């Protein structure tokens, strides 16, 4: 019986070796597939918050047939990536335009093994001119513009104006001042917190804002990850100070059970979209309490340095041509620039410059923030203070959520958590093929 | 040789009867075999062959986007991956906790049911089966509710342990316990019915003889029923081992509800998924699936032999 099995196994192995020797490497290794023009409806993939954008397009352009597919919008989710790996292997099936659920997705979508996202530099040059260079820098890869920002998501400093006034606190202007005040608030008002560490964007909120090289693209195959760099150490010290004083929560902004923590968060760096999307719509903080102010600066620096949380990316298929391409470009232009979506329906500050003022006026109409004018100024000013950051093939936010909160919950220190984060980040980066430089 | 002679003799003596029977038997056997064979080919043999072929390819990378024959490189990639041993460690810890509880639970509850043939036994049979009816996602949703420290009826338990959020409940240390609970309640009802089927097959005379010899209920269960149902227990153990090694859905969804606190490559199958769709390395994903196949086949082989699941294995066991 055993001999028969061994013989069968041996035969299978020999057959497999023979077949493998004959087989090609699949479409990934061959010539790029020819561009197609179906002439029919265009297919767009959007996450749930972007469904209204696609629906607004159907209303504005009834002449263009469109098929809307709602995709998993989980930041760091794998389902879209999985679908594209299959499409790339099969050489067909891609959507004509997409809202990437995770910004890191642009890294694989522009890699030489996928090459899904079209170069928009010439295709949409007029639209590109409307963007602030800093805002669109996330889409510039090797000199080509490979996506359009849906919204700009620079971090500002959010604070509870009513709480600050009641207790006579002054809004900090520096990172060091923010940490000191967070400790004071936690001591004087146990339960009140000044930040959350448990979500994928905490990396941007804190480490990007400290110019800590977690995501520095040297080339398509080289990444710089150096958590021993000066900026990282500065931020780790501040976070340790706050963590020890119970001024930070291990929960994340997207956690389903974070509403209570959100309502107790009296200040935090956070993206421009936090105000409407998180404080108002998700956590239900009453109107007239929350305001945004200018991002924090490091002591001794003349200008603030801040992170960027999301600010989604629209991509266009490189596999289409003719009428299909024209219609997909019309769609992309609409969702990136048209006030029907960007002003009237979007909760975030538009990435496209010419409609930003209209959106800021809408903020006044909403009458949600305690200091409307100050918030408007903060949103606009913060655009230029965002620290450099590259989207990579490894998912930094996902590495953060699986290392930092569990370490802290297990009783580890911030130093332990960041060390675990750095180790796993390097491992993940190497496993997707990057050579790491420091 | 003698067998052939008998057949020939039979043929010459009765040219029609036995021949017809044999043809009918052969036709019946093929009719019964064809659907399974087709399904086996489509669902198992061809995918396994394809996995072997894929595993021997070379994955295109940004540095070298060409494909082709890669030899055993994908297996080297799998075995040297920094997550490989961690995933097996995770699954082994779960198996060590869950499998004994599962097997003891199945056998113990099945024996209890078999010893209570009254209306009470019937009612208990129904109650034991209820969790088994909550398969897959439904069972998971139930457990999401149970492990929610804010809404669960056992919230006091979580809060007593200092956990007030999903993230604080779904920690690396708690994962084996949570998965054990999920898997136990998902599978125990179905397996009780299977093992109970084995118990029902025991001849009443055998049990009566044991009783006449003075065996009490415990001795009856331990010395008579258990040895007879050993193949059923082996089958339950085998299928649960196979299921355990293929764990994917539960850790994948626990990661979702804990907002990413669980590694996306917690289980070996998840690592295979990551090779395919995160690393874009289909050969490594195929190699990982072959590694899993080899492990489950080896464990299955041991269990089949030791449990005497099939008649001809009894003597060798």
Interface residues (C-beta under 8 A of the other chain):
Chain A: X12 X13 X15 X16 X17 X19 X20 X21 X23 X24 X25 X26 X28 X29 X30 X74 X76 X78 X81 X82 X85 X88 X89 X108 X111 X112 X113 X114 X198 X199 X200 X220 X221 X250 X251 X252 X254 X255 X256 X257 X258 X395 X397 X398 X401 X402 X405 X406 X409 X410 X427 X430 X431 X432 X433
Chain B: X49 X52 X53 X55 X56 X57 X58 X60 X61 X62 X63 X65 X66 X67 X68 X69 X81 X82 X83 X148 X149 X150 X165 X166 X167 X168 X171 X172 X173 X256 X257 X259 X260 X261 X262 X263 X264 X273 X274 X276 X277 X278 X279 X280 X282
